[in-house]
Structures are given as C-alpha cells and as structure tokens.
Amino acid sequence: MHLKVNKPKSEKIMNNKFKIGLTLFALGLLGVISMLTVEIPLDSLPKEVLDEIPPQAIKYLILINPTILLLIAVVVGTLLYDKVGLTLPLISTILKVEQSKIKPIEQVKFGVLFGLFAGVLITINGLIFKSSLPLEFIELENKIKITTVARFLYGGLTEELLLRFGFMTLVVWIIFKITKSLSSSAYWMGILFSSLLFAVGHLPIVFTAVPNPSAALLTYVLIGNSSAALFFGWLYWKKGLEAAFIAHIFAHVAMIIGENIF
C-alpha cells in the first residue's frame, strides 16, 4: 500500500515558480538566438577589434547583454506577477500550475485584433514622418535588416518578457507596496513607464546615427515605439502575457505588409 505524500505548500509554490521561470526564459532565449539571423553593421568598430575578433564571434558576444537582462526580467517577473494579479493563463494551464479563467481563444482574438491595429498605427506614424527623416537615419535603418524571424521571436517574445513581464510587473508591484492597493492607476503607471522605457531605449541608436537629431525625428521614434506598447501592456493586464506576445507578433505582421505596400 502506497500513501500519497503531499508536498508542503511553500515547496509546491517554489516548484511551480521554477517551472514558469524556466519556460519563460527558454522562450525569451529563442528570441535572443534569433538575432543571429540579423546582419549588424560592424564598420563602426575599431579596426583593431575587427582584426582580433571574427565577425561571427562578435555577433555571439552581442547576445550576452540581452541574455543577462532576460534572466533578470524573468526572475523578477516570476517572483512578483501573481502578487499583483497579473497572469500567464495559457502557460499556467499547460504547466498545470493553475486552471485559468481566460480561454486561449480569447487571448488569440484580442491579441490579433490589437496587434494588427497597433501595427497599422506604427505604419501611419512612419508615413507621416517619412519626409522629415534625415538621410543618415534612413541609411542606418537600411543597414540593419531585421529578419522576420527576429521580429517575431525577439520582438514578440523577448521584448515582452523584458518590458511587460519584467519591468511593468516590477513597477506595478512597487506602486502596490507604496499605496497598499491595486487600483487601475497602478497598472496604468506600469504600462506607461514600460512603454516609455522601450521608446527611450531606442534613442542611443538615433544619436549614434544623427548627432543632432531634430524634434521631428525624436517624436517619430518616441511615438512609434511607445504607442503600440500601450496596447501590449493593457493586454498583459487584462488578458494575460500570452495575449501581449500574440499582439506584438501581429503588430509586426501589419508592419511588414505596410512596408511592402508603401
């Protein structure tokens, strides 16, 4: 006769957290690895560096930083997401952590709809500012050819893990600890801060290409990179992280279609 021994609640929670964290890190790592498909211009590097390190090795070294950031984001998000009412409906169900009330079809429906709408907005933003973008910036965009697989995996998975699951979760948790309440404003603060962080994170590349960027260029970069993130953050809050994954991917689908048309 075998007796079923129940694990202590704390041990079960830690096991579930570990499974979730490991799964999310693996998904994010797929996105990091997908950046190997991108041709990154190395002509700005010193000749001594290029003579010492092969170009392929440099591409691998570039992956170290996002991998470390991904690990930090996944650890932070895994520890805090459920403490502030944020969810991973599909992943939690697959890993048998809990049965979610949000159905996968609902996540897909909202993710596709909001993603396509966000992609259309980004495309319109690009058309509005197209004539005012400096040649140096256009040349930089032409040099860095982001492949479709990198757009879907790094953009759709890794960036969402970094900004929504990691950073947005942390901001909401900090506000919760300060105010002792989980009001809508706490989530909106998390959404806004994570959206702005993503947009501001693109500015160093802009200043590298254009030392004295115009107000129009800065506005183009900030609006283009923050507007869609508002939708992704809302979806993470209301429909779960997987909905944000789907939306980010389908935003790129709409953008790719727009690039081929215009």
C-alpha positions in Angstrom: 0.0 0.0 0.0 1.4 3.4 -1.1 0.5 6.5 0.7 0.4 9.8 -1.2 2.6 12.3 0.5 1.5 15.9 -0.2 4.3 18.4 -0.6 4.4 21.4 1.7 2.5 24.4 0.1 5.7 26.5 0.1 7.6 23.8 -1.8 4.9 23.4 -4.3 4.8 27.1 -4.9 8.5 27.3 -5.5 8.4 24.3 -7.9 5.6 26.0 -9.9 7.6 29.2 -9.9 10.7 27.4 -11.1 8.7 25.7 -14.0 7.2 29.0 -15.1 10.6 30.8 -14.9 12.4 28.2 -16.8 9.7 28.0 -19.5 9.7 31.8 -20.0 13.5 32.0 -20.0 13.6 29.3 -22.7 11.0 31.3 -24.8 12.9 34.5 -24.4 16.2 32.8 -25.3 14.7 31.7 -28.6 14.3 35.4 -29.3 17.8 36.3 -28.3 19.2 33.5 -30.5 17.1 34.7 -33.4 19.2 37.9 -33.5 21.9 35.8 -35.1 19.9 36.0 -38.3 20.2 39.8 -38.4 23.0 41.4 -40.3 24.5 44.0 -37.9 26.9 46.6 -39.4 30.3 46.4 -37.7 32.1 49.1 -39.7 31.8 51.5 -36.7 34.0 49.2 -34.6 37.8 49.9 -34.3 39.9 48.1 -36.9 41.9 46.5 -34.1 38.8 44.8 -32.7 37.8 43.5 -36.1 41.3 42.2 -36.7 41.3 40.3 -33.3 37.7 39.0 -33.2 35.9 37.4 -36.1 32.6 39.0 -37.1 30.6 35.8 -36.2 32.2 35.8 -32.7 31.2 39.5 -32.3 27.6 38.6 -33.1 27.6 36.0 -30.3 29.2 38.4 -27.9 26.4 40.9 -28.6 23.9 38.3 -27.3 25.4 38.3 -23.8 23.8 41.6 -22.7 20.2 40.8 -23.7 20.5 37.3 -22.2 21.5 38.8 -18.8 18.7 41.3 -19.0 16.3 38.5 -19.9 17.4 36.4 -17.0 16.8 39.3 -14.6 13.4 40.2 -16.1 12.2 36.6 -15.9 13.4 36.2 -12.2 11.7 39.5 -11.2 8.5 38.8 -13.1 8.2 35.2 -11.9 8.6 36.2 -8.3 6.1 39.1 -8.5 3.5 38.7 -11.3 0.9 36.8 -9.2 1.4 39.1 -6.2 -0.2 41.9 -8.3 -2.9 40.0 -10.1 -1.1 39.6 -13.4 -1.5 36.3 -15.2 0.0 33.7 -17.6 -3.2 31.9 -18.4 -2.0 29.5 -21.2 1.4 28.8 -19.8 0.0 28.2 -16.3 -2.6 25.8 -17.7 0.0 23.8 -19.8 2.4 23.5 -16.8 -0.6 22.5 -14.6 0.1 25.4 -12.2 -3.5 26.5 -12.2 -6.5 26.5 -14.4 -7.1 29.9 -15.9 -10.5 31.6 -16.4 -9.2 33.3 -19.5 -9.6 31.0 -22.5 -6.8 30.7 -25.2 -9.2 31.7 -27.9 -9.9 34.9 -26.1 -6.2 35.7 -25.9 -5.8 35.0 -29.6 -8.8 37.1 -30.6 -7.7 40.1 -28.6 -4.0 39.7 -29.4 -4.5 39.5 -33.2 -7.0 42.4 -33.2 -5.0 44.8 -31.0 -1.7 43.7 -32.6 -2.9 44.5 -36.2 -4.3 47.8 -35.0 -1.0 48.7 -33.3 0.9 47.8 -36.4 -1.3 50.0 -38.6 -0.7 52.9 -36.2 3.0 52.4 -36.4 2.8 52.3 -40.2 0.8 55.5 -40.3 3.3 57.2 -38.0 6.1 56.2 -40.4 4.3 57.6 -43.4 3.6 60.9 -41.6 7.2 61.5 -40.6 8.8 59.8 -43.7 9.6 63.1 -45.5 11.3 64.7 -42.4 13.6 61.8 -41.5 17.3 62.6 -42.1 19.3 60.6 -44.7 21.7 59.2 -42.0 18.8 57.7 -40.1 17.3 56.1 -43.2 20.7 54.7 -44.1 21.0 53.2 -40.7 17.6 51.5 -41.0 18.6 50.1 -44.4 21.9 48.7 -43.0 20.3 46.9 -40.1 18.0 44.4 -41.7 15.8 42.8 -39.0 14.7 39.5 -40.3 11.1 38.3 -39.9 12.1 35.5 -37.5 13.9 38.0 -35.3 10.9 40.4 -35.4 8.5 37.6 -34.3 10.7 35.9 -31.7 12.9 38.7 -30.3 10.1 41.4 -30.6 7.2 39.2 -29.8 8.7 37.1 -27.0 11.9 38.6 -25.7 10.9 42.2 -25.6 7.6 41.4 -24.0 9.4 39.4 -21.3 11.8 42.3 -20.7 9.3 45.1 -20.7 6.0 43.7 -19.7 6.7 40.6 -17.6 9.9 42.1 -16.0 9.7 45.9 -15.9 5.9 46.5 -15.9 5.3 43.9 -13.3 8.0 45.4 -11.1 6.6 48.9 -11.4 3.1 47.7 -10.5 4.4 45.8 -7.5 6.4 48.9 -6.3 3.3 51.1 -6.5 1.3 48.4 -4.8 3.7 48.2 -1.9 3.7 52.0 -1.6 -0.1 52.6 -1.8 -1.2 49.3 -0.3 -3.8 49.0 -3.1 -4.1 47.6 -6.6 -6.1 50.3 -8.4 -6.3 50.8 -12.1 -3.8 53.7 -11.8 -1.1 51.3 -10.6 -1.4 49.2 -13.7 -1.5 52.2 -16.0 1.6 53.6 -14.4 3.3 50.3 -15.1 2.0 50.3 -18.7 3.2 53.9 -19.3 6.6 53.5 -17.7 7.4 50.3 -19.6 6.2 51.9 -22.9 8.4 55.0 -22.3 11.4 52.8 -21.4 11.1 50.9 -24.6 10.9 54.2 -26.6 13.7 55.9 -24.8 15.8 52.7 -25.3 16.0 53.4 -29.0 17.4 57.0 -28.6 21.1 55.9 -28.2 20.9 54.4 -31.7 19.4 57.6 -33.0 22.1 59.8 -31.6 24.7 57.4 -33.0 23.4 57.9 -36.5 22.4 61.5 -36.1 24.4 63.5 -33.6 21.9 66.4 -33.5 18.5 64.8 -34.2 15.6 67.1 -35.0 12.4 67.3 -32.9 10.6 65.5 -35.7 13.0 62.6 -35.6 12.8 62.2 -31.8 9.0 62.5 -32.0 8.9 59.8 -34.7 11.0 57.4 -32.6 9.2 58.0 -29.3 5.6 57.8 -30.8 6.4 54.8 -33.0 8.0 52.8 -30.2 5.7 53.7 -27.3 2.2 53.8 -28.9 2.0 50.0 -29.6 3.5 49.2 -26.2 0.4 50.7 -24.6 -1.8 48.1 -26.2 0.7 45.3 -25.2 0.7 46.4 -21.6 -3.1 46.6 -21.4 -3.4 43.1 -22.9 -0.9 41.7 -20.3 -3.0 43.3 -17.6 -6.4 42.2 -18.9 -5.8 39.1 -21.0 -2.5 37.7 -19.8 1.1 37.8 -21.0 0.5 35.4 -24.0 -2.0 37.9 -25.4 0.8 40.5 -25.4 3.1 38.0 -27.2 0.5 37.5 -29.9 -0.3 41.2 -30.3 3.4 42.1 -30.6 3.9 39.5 -33.3 0.8 40.6 -35.3 1.9 44.2 -35.0 5.0 43.2 -37.0 2.7 41.3 -39.4 0.8 44.5 -40.1 4.1 46.5 -40.4 5.6 44.0 -42.8 2.5 44.3 -45.0 2.7 48.1 -44.8 6.4 48.1 -45.8 5.6 46.0 -48.9 2.7 48.3 -49.9 4.3 51.7 -49.2 
